[in-house]
Amino acid sequence: MNYFKHIIRFAVPYKSYAFLNIASNIFYALFGTLAMVSLLPMLNVLFGKTERLRIKPEWKGISKIREFGENYLNYFVTLKSDEGSDDVLIFMVVLVVTMFLLKNFFGYMAMYFITFLRNGVLKDVRNELYEKTVALPLSYFSEKRKGDTISRITADVLEIQHSFLSILELIVKEPLMIIFTIITMVLISVKLTLFVFIFIPISGFLISLIGKKLKKHSTKVQQEQGFFLSIIEETLGGLKVIKGFNAEKIFSNRFQKSTSRFYNYSNKLANRQNLASPTSEFLGIMTISILLWYGGQMVLVEKSLDPGSFIVYMGLAYNILTPAKAISKASYAVKRGNAAAERVLEILNTRSPLEDKPDAQDKEHFTSDISLNKVFFKYEDEYVLKDFSLTVPKGSSVALVGQSGSGKSTIANLVTRFYDIDKGAIKIDGVNIKDLKKSSLRNLLGLVTQDSILFNDSIKNNLLVGDPNATNDEIIEALKVANAWEFVKDLPNGIETNIGDSGNKLSGGQKQRLSIARAVLKNPPIMILDEATSALDTESERLVQSALENMMKNRTSIVIAHRLSTIQNSDLIVVMNKGEIAEQGTHDELINKDGIYKKLVTMQSLG
C-alpha cells in the first residue's frame, strides 16, 4: 500500500465517482445481507415455527432488536395468514426477489461509477507519465531502454488501474458485506458466531503466507516485459542491418531467452495468485463443515436454535466466503500493483536537473551575441570540453570542425540546453541560459540534425512542429526556401502526403530538406546545424547546401561540419581537438596557417 498513497492523488478529480461507488457498495452490502435474512420468515412459515401474534410489537431499544424483528415478522405473517396462506407465500417470494434485485442493482451501480474512476486515473497517470518522459533530459534516457519506458507507460499503468479497483473492493465493498453479515449472524446466534471467529485469523494467516513473495515476482515480470519490448523496438528500428548481416537468428535467440524468462516468472506469479482462491474456499468450507456439526448440535440436541434460523445462518456464513475470496484476490492484486506503482513513480518522482528556476526569465528577442565562457563538460568521467570559450556575434556564421569525438556536437547539445555544463557559463545577450525558461531559449533556436528526425504523419504536420499556426502558403514558402517544394509538389497529395515511419518513404536528401523546411518555418534568429549534410550524396548535398545558405541569410548560425566544402564562406571557422580550440580563423587564414585545418581539407580533397 505504501506506493498507492502517491497514486491516490490521481483519483482526486474523480472523487464524486468514488463517493457514489462507496454509497452503492453500502446498499449492495445491506441488501445482500437482507436478501439472506428475508428467507427466514418464509422458512419459519414452511417449518410451521411462526408464532401467531396479533398485537403489534413495541420497540424496546437496540439490545432487543432481534426479538423485535422476530415479533414484527410474526405479527405481519399472522395478519397475512388470516387473509390466506397463499398471500403469505407470494409476499415472501416477492420480498426475497426484491432484496436480491436491489442487491444486484446496487452492485451494478457500484461497478458503473468505479469505471469512470479507474479509467480517469489510467488516463491521468499516462498523461503525466508521458509529459514527464518528454520533460526529462536526454541524459536520463541514455542509460534506459526505450522498451522499459514503453512498458511502464502501458502495462504498468494498466496494472495500477486494476489494482486501484481492488483496493476499493478491499476497503469498501467486501468488508462492508462481511461486517453487515457478521452483525446479522451475531443477532441470530452469538455463541455460533464466536465459534466462527476462532477460524478466521487462522485462514488469514495461511493466505498471507502465500502472498509474501508476490511483489518480488511481479517486479521481475514487469522488468522482463520492458526488456523484450526494447528488443522489439530495436529490431524494428534496425531491420536493414539485421537482414543485411543475416543476424535474424541472433536477435531471435535474444528475444526467445527474454520471453522464456518472462514465461517462468509469469508462471511463478500466476501460480501463487491461483492459490488464493482455492485456499480461501477450502478454509471457508472447512469452517462451514465445522459449523454444520456445531450448529446441528444446537438445533437437534440443545434445541437452542430453530431450524429456519440455522439455515439462514449457514447461508450468511457462506455469504462471507465470496467477499473473503475477493479480499484475498484483491490483496494479491495490490501487491502486483505496488510493484507496478514503484516502477511508474520512479519516473514521475525523478527530478530533472534541467528544471527552470522559479524566477526564470522569458526572452523574446536576440540582439547581441552568444558567448561560451570557460566551459567544461563531461558526459561521464572524462571532460569532453575543457576551458572552451567562443563568442558568436549576431548575424555571423561560425563553423565548428574537427575529428569525431572532438566535442563539436556537444556544443549544439549545450547551447540548446539538452545538457547542463559542469563549469563556466553560456550566455545569450549576456544572460546565462540557466536563467532563461527552456521553452523561451528554444524558441530562439532552430535545429537541423544529421539524422532527419521526422514523424509518421503528413509533410504538413511534420512542418507544423516548427510553427503550429502556419498557413498552407507559409508551409509552401518554407518548402521553397529549403529546395523541397520541387519534389513535394509532385507527390500524390502534396503537403498532405504521409511520409511513413521516420519519413522512410523519402530519400535521405528529401528528408533532410524537410527538416530544413521545418526550421525555416519556425523562423528563429539563431540556427544550429549539426552535420546537416554529412550523410548525403553529392547531388543531395548540393541541394541541401543551397537550402542551408537560403536559410542562414540574415541569421546567426552555428554550423557543425563534417564536409568542409560546406563551410568555406563562414565568418569564423573553429578547429577543435579533444575538447579544446586548436585553431580559428576564416577559411583562407587557416589554409595559410598550414595547420590541422589544411590537413583536414587536403584529406577530404584526396577522398
C-alpha positions in Angstrom: 0.0 0.0 0.0 3.0 2.3 0.5 3.2 3.4 -3.1 -0.6 3.8 -3.6 -0.7 6.8 -1.3 1.3 8.6 -4.0 -1.1 7.3 -6.7 -4.2 8.2 -4.8 -3.8 11.9 -5.8 -4.8 11.0 -9.3 -8.2 10.0 -8.0 -9.0 13.4 -6.5 -10.6 14.8 -9.7 -12.9 11.8 -9.7 -13.8 11.8 -6.0 -17.5 12.2 -6.8 -17.5 8.8 -8.5 -15.6 7.4 -5.5 -18.3 8.6 -3.1 -21.1 7.3 -5.4 -19.3 3.9 -5.6 -19.0 3.8 -1.8 -22.7 4.7 -1.4 -23.7 2.0 -3.9 -21.5 -0.5 -2.1 -23.1 0.3 1.2 -26.5 -0.5 -0.3 -25.1 -3.6 -2.0 -23.8 -5.0 1.2 -27.0 -4.0 3.1 -29.4 -5.6 0.6 -27.0 -8.6 0.1 -27.4 -9.3 3.8 -31.1 -8.6 3.9 -31.6 -10.9 0.9 -30.4 -13.8 3.1 -32.4 -12.7 6.1 -35.6 -12.3 4.0 -35.6 -16.1 3.6 -36.1 -16.5 7.4 -39.9 -15.7 7.6 -40.6 -18.0 4.6 -38.6 -20.8 6.3 -40.5 -20.2 9.5 -43.8 -20.4 7.7 -42.7 -23.6 5.9 -41.5 -25.2 9.1 -44.6 -24.1 11.0 -42.4 -22.2 13.5 -44.2 -18.9 13.2 -46.0 -17.9 16.4 -49.3 -16.3 15.8 -49.1 -12.7 17.1 -51.9 -10.3 16.6 -50.6 -7.5 18.8 -48.1 -5.1 17.1 -44.8 -5.3 19.0 -43.2 -2.3 20.6 -39.6 -1.1 20.1 -37.6 -1.6 23.3 -34.1 -0.4 22.3 -31.2 -1.7 20.2 -30.4 -4.5 22.7 -33.8 -6.1 21.9 -33.5 -5.7 18.1 -33.5 -9.4 17.3 -36.6 -10.0 19.5 -38.4 -7.0 17.9 -37.5 -8.2 14.4 -38.9 -11.7 15.0 -42.0 -10.5 16.7 -42.7 -8.0 13.9 -42.3 -10.7 11.3 -44.6 -13.0 13.2 -47.2 -10.2 13.6 -47.0 -9.5 9.8 -47.2 -13.2 8.9 -50.2 -13.6 11.3 -52.1 -10.8 9.6 -51.4 -12.2 6.1 -52.2 -15.8 7.3 -55.6 -14.6 8.3 -56.1 -13.5 4.7 -55.0 -16.8 3.3 -51.7 -18.8 3.3 -51.1 -18.2 -0.5 -50.9 -14.5 0.1 -48.2 -15.0 2.7 -46.0 -17.2 0.4 -46.5 -14.8 -2.5 -45.5 -11.9 -0.4 -42.4 -13.7 0.9 -41.3 -14.7 -2.6 -41.7 -11.1 -3.8 -39.8 -9.9 -0.7 -36.9 -12.3 -1.4 -36.8 -11.4 -5.2 -36.9 -7.7 -4.4 -34.0 -7.9 -2.0 -31.8 -9.8 -4.5 -32.9 -7.4 -7.3 -31.8 -4.4 -5.2 -28.6 -6.1 -4.2 -27.6 -6.7 -7.9 -28.8 -3.3 -8.9 -26.5 -1.5 -6.4 -23.7 -4.0 -7.3 -24.0 -2.8 -11.0 -24.2 0.9 -9.9 -21.0 0.4 -7.8 -19.2 -1.0 -10.9 -20.7 1.7 -13.1 -19.3 4.5 -11.0 -15.9 2.9 -10.4 -15.4 2.5 -14.2 -15.1 6.3 -14.6 -12.7 6.5 -11.6 -10.5 3.7 -12.9 -10.3 4.9 -16.5 -9.9 8.5 -15.3 -6.9 7.5 -13.1 -5.5 5.5 -16.0 -5.8 8.4 -18.4 -4.2 11.0 -16.0 -1.4 8.7 -14.9 -0.5 8.0 -18.5 -0.7 11.7 -19.5 1.5 12.8 -16.6 4.0 9.9 -17.3 4.2 10.9 -20.9 4.7 14.6 -20.1 7.4 13.7 -17.5 9.1 11.4 -20.1 9.2 14.3 -22.6 10.4 16.7 -19.9 13.3 14.6 -18.6 16.7 15.3 -20.1 18.4 13.2 -22.8 20.9 12.0 -20.3 18.2 10.1 -18.4 17.3 8.0 -21.4 20.9 7.4 -22.5 21.0 4.8 -19.7 17.4 3.5 -20.1 15.9 1.0 -22.5 13.1 2.6 -24.6 11.1 -0.6 -24.3 11.2 -0.4 -20.5 9.8 3.1 -20.6 7.1 2.0 -23.0 6.3 -0.9 -20.7 5.9 1.5 -17.7 3.5 3.8 -19.7 1.4 0.8 -20.9 1.5 -2.4 -18.9 2.5 -1.0 -15.5 -0.1 1.8 -15.6 -2.8 -0.8 -16.6 -1.7 -2.9 -13.6 -2.2 0.1 -11.4 -5.7 0.6 -12.8 -6.7 -2.9 -11.9 -5.1 -2.7 -8.5 -6.9 0.6 -7.9 -10.2 -1.2 -8.3 -9.0 -4.0 -6.0 -8.2 -1.5 -3.2 -11.7 0.0 -3.3 -13.1 -3.5 -3.0 -10.6 -4.2 -0.3 -11.6 -1.2 1.8 -15.3 -0.7 1.0 -17.4 -3.3 -0.8 -16.3 -6.6 0.6 -15.5 -5.6 4.2 -19.0 -3.9 4.4 -20.5 -7.2 3.1 -18.6 -9.1 5.8 -19.5 -6.5 8.6 -23.2 -6.5 7.8 -23.3 -10.3 7.5 -21.4 -10.8 10.8 -23.8 -8.3 12.6 -26.7 -10.3 11.4 -25.0 -13.6 12.4 -24.4 -12.2 15.9 -28.1 -11.3 16.1 -29.1 -14.8 15.2 -26.6 -16.6 17.5 -23.7 -15.0 19.5 -22.4 -18.5 20.5 -22.2 -19.8 16.9 -20.5 -16.5 15.7 -17.8 -16.6 18.4 -17.1 -20.2 17.2 -16.6 -18.8 13.6 -14.2 -16.2 14.8 -11.8 -18.8 16.0 -11.1 -19.9 12.5 -10.9 -16.5 10.6 -7.4 -15.5 12.0 -6.1 -18.9 11.0 -7.4 -18.6 7.5 -6.0 -15.0 7.1 -2.5 -16.2 8.3 -2.4 -19.0 5.8 -3.4 -16.8 2.9 -0.8 -14.1 3.8 2.0 -16.7 3.7 1.2 -17.4 0.1 1.4 -13.7 -0.9 4.6 -12.7 0.7 6.9 -13.1 -2.4 4.3 -11.9 -4.9 5.7 -8.3 -5.2 9.2 -9.7 -5.9 7.9 -12.0 -8.7 5.6 -9.2 -10.1 8.6 -6.8 -10.4 10.6 -9.4 -12.3 7.7 -9.9 -14.7 7.3 -6.2 -15.4 11.1 -5.7 -15.8 11.3 -8.6 -18.3 8.4 -7.2 -20.2 10.2 -3.9 -20.6 13.3 -5.9 -21.8 11.6 -7.7 -24.6 9.7 -4.6 -25.7 13.2 -3.0 -26.0 14.3 -5.9 -28.3 11.2 -5.4 -30.4 11.8 -1.6 -30.7 15.5 -2.1 -31.6 14.6 -4.9 -34.1 12.0 -2.7 -35.9 14.5 0.2 -36.0 17.4 -1.9 -37.3 15.7 -4.3 -39.7 18.1 -3.3 -42.6 21.2 -4.1 -40.5 19.7 -7.3 -39.1 18.7 -8.6 -42.6 21.9 -7.3 -44.2 24.1 -9.2 -41.8 21.9 -12.3 -41.6 21.6 -11.6 -37.9 17.9 -12.7 -37.6 19.0 -15.8 -35.5 21.0 -13.7 -33.1 18.0 -11.4 -32.3 15.6 -14.2 -32.4 17.6 -16.1 -29.7 17.9 -13.0 -27.6 14.1 -12.4 -27.8 13.3 -16.1 -27.1 15.6 -16.0 -24.0 13.7 -13.0 -22.7 10.2 -14.5 -23.4 11.4 -17.7 -21.7 12.3 -15.8 -18.6 9.0 -13.9 -18.8 7.3 -17.3 -19.1 9.0 -18.7 -16.0 8.4 -15.5 -13.9 4.8 -15.3 -15.0 4.1 -18.9 -14.2 5.5 -18.5 -10.6 3.5 -15.3 -10.2 0.2 -16.8 -11.6 0.6 -20.0 -9.6 0.9 -18.0 -6.4 -2.1 -15.9 -7.3 -4.1 -19.1 -8.3 -3.5 -20.5 -4.8 -5.5 -17.6 -3.3 -9.0 -18.7 -4.4 -8.9 -22.4 -3.7 -7.1 -21.9 -0.4 -9.6 -19.4 0.9 -12.5 -21.5 -0.4 -11.2 -24.7 1.2 -10.7 -22.9 4.5 -14.2 -21.5 4.2 -15.7 -24.9 3.5 -13.8 -26.3 6.5 -15.3 -23.6 8.7 -18.8 -24.2 7.3 -18.4 -28.0 7.9 -17.5 -27.4 11.5 -20.4 -25.0 11.8 -22.8 -27.7 10.4 -21.7 -30.1 13.1 -21.7 -27.5 15.9 -24.9 -25.7 14.8 -26.6 -29.1 14.2 -25.9 -29.9 17.9 -27.6 -26.6 18.8 -30.7 -27.4 16.7 -31.1 -31.1 17.3 -29.6 -31.7 20.8 -29.7 -28.4 22.7 -32.8 -27.1 21.0 -31.3 -23.6 21.5 -31.7 -22.6 17.7 -34.6 -23.1 15.5 -34.1 -24.8 12.0 -35.1 -21.8 9.9 -32.6 -19.5 11.8 -29.9 -22.1 11.4 -30.4 -22.5 7.6 -30.3 -18.7 7.2 -27.2 -18.6 9.5 -25.4 -21.1 7.2 -26.4 -19.1 4.2 -24.9 -16.0 5.8 -21.7 -17.9 6.8 -21.3 -19.0 3.1 -22.1 -15.4 2.1 -18.9 -14.4 3.8 -16.8 -16.7 1.6 -17.3 -14.7 -1.6 -16.1 -11.4 -0.2 -13.3 -13.2 1.7 -12.1 -14.7 -1.6 -12.4 -11.3 -3.2 -10.3 -9.7 -0.5 -7.6 -12.4 -0.8 -7.5 -11.8 -4.6 -7.5 -8.1 -4.1 -4.6 -8.3 -1.7 -2.6 -10.1 -4.4 -3.6 -7.5 -6.9 -2.4 -4.8 -4.6 1.0 -6.4 -4.2 1.2 -6.7 -8.0 0.1 -3.1 -8.4 2.5 -2.0 -5.8 5.4 -3.3 -7.9 3.9 -1.5 -10.9 3.4 1.7 -9.0 7.0 1.6 -7.8 8.2 1.5 -11.4 5.9 4.3 -12.6 6.7 6.5 -9.6 10.4 6.0 -10.3 9.9 8.1 -13.5 7.3 10.5 -12.0 9.5 11.3 -9.0 12.7 11.8 -10.9 13.8 15.4 -10.7 15.1 16.8 -13.9 18.4 18.7 -13.4 17.3 21.0 -16.2 14.2 22.3 -14.5 13.5 26.0 -14.9 14.4 28.2 -11.9 11.4 29.7 -10.1 12.4 33.2 -11.3 13.5 32.1 -14.8 13.1 34.8 -17.5 11.3 34.9 -20.8 13.4 36.1 -23.7 11.7 37.0 -27.0 14.5 38.6 -29.0 18.1 38.0 -29.8 20.1 41.3 -30.0 23.8 40.9 -29.4 25.7 37.6 -29.2 26.1 34.0 -27.9 29.1 33.5 -25.7 30.6 30.4 -24.2 32.9 31.3 -21.3 35.4 28.8 -20.0 33.0 25.9 -20.5 33.8 22.5 -19.0 31.6 19.5 -19.7 31.7 15.7 -19.3 29.1 13.0 -20.1 30.7 10.5 -17.7 34.2 10.7 -16.2 36.3 12.4 -18.8 35.8 16.0 -19.9 34.6 16.3 -23.5 35.1 20.1 -23.4 37.9 21.8 -21.4 38.1 25.5 -20.8 36.2 26.2 -24.1 35.4 29.9 -24.9 33.8 31.2 -28.0 31.7 34.3 -29.0 29.2 34.2 -31.9 28.1 37.8 -32.8 24.6 38.3 -34.1 24.3 37.8 -37.8 27.5 35.9 -38.2 28.1 32.2 -39.2 30.5 30.2 -37.0 31.6 26.7 -38.1 33.0 24.1 -35.8 35.2 21.4 -37.4 37.4 18.6 -36.2 37.7 14.9 -36.0 34.9 12.7 -34.5 34.9 12.9 -30.7 36.5 16.4 -30.6 33.3 17.9 -29.0 31.6 19.6 -31.9 28.1 18.1 -31.4 28.4 18.6 -27.7 28.4 22.4 -28.3 25.0 22.0 -30.0 23.7 20.0 -27.1 24.8 22.6 -24.6 23.6 25.7 -26.4 20.2 24.1 -26.8 20.4 23.1 -23.1 19.8 19.4 -23.7 22.6 19.0 -21.1 23.9 21.4 -18.5 27.6 22.4 -18.4 29.7 21.4 -15.4 31.7 24.7 -15.1 31.7 28.1 -16.9 28.7 29.8 -18.5 26.8 30.0 -21.7 25.1 33.4 -22.3 22.7 34.9 -24.8 22.8 38.7 -24.9 24.7 38.5 -21.6 22.0 36.4 -19.9 23.0 32.9 -18.6 20.8 30.4 -20.4 20.2 28.7 -17.0 18.4 31.9 -16.0 16.0 31.6 -19.0 13.0 29.3 -19.3 13.9 26.4 -21.5 10.9 27.0 -23.8 11.9 30.6 -24.2 15.5 29.6 -25.0 14.5 27.1 -27.6 12.1 29.5 -29.2 15.2 31.5 -30.2 16.8 28.4 -31.7 16.3 26.3 -34.8 17.9 22.9 -35.0 18.8 20.7 -38.1 20.5 17.5 -37.1 22.5 14.9 -39.0 19.7 12.4 -38.6 16.5 13.7 -40.2 14.0 13.2 -37.4 10.6 13.0 -39.0 7.3 11.6 -37.8 4.8 9.1 -39.3 2.5 11.8 -40.5 1.9 14.2 -43.4 4.5 16.6 -44.6 2.3 19.5 -43.4 2.0 18.1 -39.9 5.8 17.5 -39.7 6.4 21.1 -40.6 3.8 22.4 -38.2 6.0 21.2 -35.4 8.1 24.3 -36.3 5.1 26.6 -36.2 1.6 25.2 -35.2 -0.2 28.3 -36.5 1.4 28.4 -40.0 -0.8 28.6 -43.1 -0.5 26.4 -46.1 1.0 29.3 -48.1 3.7 29.7 -45.3 4.4 26.0 -45.4 4.9 26.0 -49.2 7.1 29.1 -48.9 9.3 27.3 -46.3 9.5 24.3 -48.6 10.7 26.5 -51.5 13.4 28.0 -49.3 14.5 24.5 -48.4 14.5 23.4 -52.1 11.9 20.8 -51.1 8.9 22.1 -53.0 10.3 20.7 -56.2 9.6 17.1 -55.1 6.7 17.8 -52.7 4.5 19.3 -55.4 4.8 16.1 -57.4 3.7 13.9 -54.6 0.1 12.4 -54.9 -1.4 14.5 -52.1 1.2 17.3 -52.0 1.8 18.6 -48.4 -0.9 16.2 -47.1 1.2 13.2 -48.2 2.1 10.8 -45.4 5.8 10.1 -45.4 5.8 6.9 -43.4 7.7 5.8 -40.2 10.7 8.2 -39.7 10.0 9.5 -43.2 11.1 6.3 -44.8 9.1 6.8 -48.0 11.5 9.6 -48.9 15.2 9.7 -49.8 17.9 10.9 -47.4 18.2 14.3 -49.2 14.4 14.8 -49.3 14.1 14.0 -45.6 16.9 16.5 -44.8 15.3 19.2 -46.9 12.0 18.7 -45.0 14.0 19.1 -41.7 15.4 22.4 -43.0 11.9 23.5 -44.1 10.7 22.8 -40.6 13.4 25.0 -39.2 12.7 27.7 -41.8 9.0 27.7 -40.9 9.9 28.2 -37.2 11.9 31.3 -38.4 14.3 31.5 -35.3 17.0 34.2 -35.1 19.7 31.5 -34.2 20.2 28.4 -36.3 22.2 25.3 -35.2 23.2 22.9 -37.9 24.6 19.7 -36.6 26.4 17.9 -39.5 23.3 18.5 -41.6 24.9 17.3 -44.9 27.3 14.6 -43.7 25.0 11.6 -44.6 24.1 12.8 -48.1 25.3 12.0 -51.6 26.9 14.8 -53.7 23.7 15.8 -55.6 21.6 15.8 -52.4 24.3 17.7 -50.6 24.3 20.4 -53.3 20.6 20.9 -53.0 20.7 20.8 -49.2 23.6 23.1 -49.0 21.8 25.6 -51.3 18.8 25.3 -48.9 21.0 25.9 -45.9 22.5 29.0 -47.5 19.0 30.3 -48.2 18.0 29.6 -44.6 21.1 31.2 -43.0 20.7 34.6 -44.7 20.3 37.3 -42.0 20.5 34.7 -39.3 23.1 33.9 -36.6 24.3 30.3 -37.2 26.5 27.7 -35.5 27.4 25.1 -38.1 28.9 21.8 -37.0 30.5 20.4 -40.2 31.9 17.2 -41.3 32.3 18.1 -45.0 34.5 21.2 -45.1 33.3 22.2 -48.5 30.0 23.4 -46.9 31.6 25.9 -44.5 34.2 27.8 -46.6 32.1 31.0 -46.6 31.7 31.0 -42.8 32.7 34.2 -40.9 34.7 32.1 -38.5 35.9 28.5 -38.6 36.9 27.0 -35.2 39.0 23.8 -35.4 38.5 21.6 -32.4 40.8 18.9 -31.0 40.0 16.8 -27.9 37.5 19.4 -26.5 39.7 22.4 -27.0 40.2 25.1 -29.7 43.2 24.2 -31.8 42.9 26.9 -34.5 40.4 29.5 -35.5 40.0 32.0 -38.4 38.5 32.3 -41.9 39.0 29.6 -44.5 41.8 31.5 -46.2 43.5 32.3 -42.9 43.5 28.7 -41.8 44.8 27.4 -45.2 47.7 29.9 -44.9 48.5 28.7 -41.4 49.2 25.3 -42.9 47.9 23.5 -39.7 45.3 21.0 -38.7 42.5 22.6 -40.9 44.6 22.4 -44.0 45.4 18.8 -43.4 41.6 18.1 -43.0 40.9 19.9 -46.2 43.6 18.0 -48.1 42.4 14.6 -46.7 38.9 15.3 -47.9 40.0 16.6 -51.3 42.0 13.3 -51.8 39.0 11.4 -50.6 
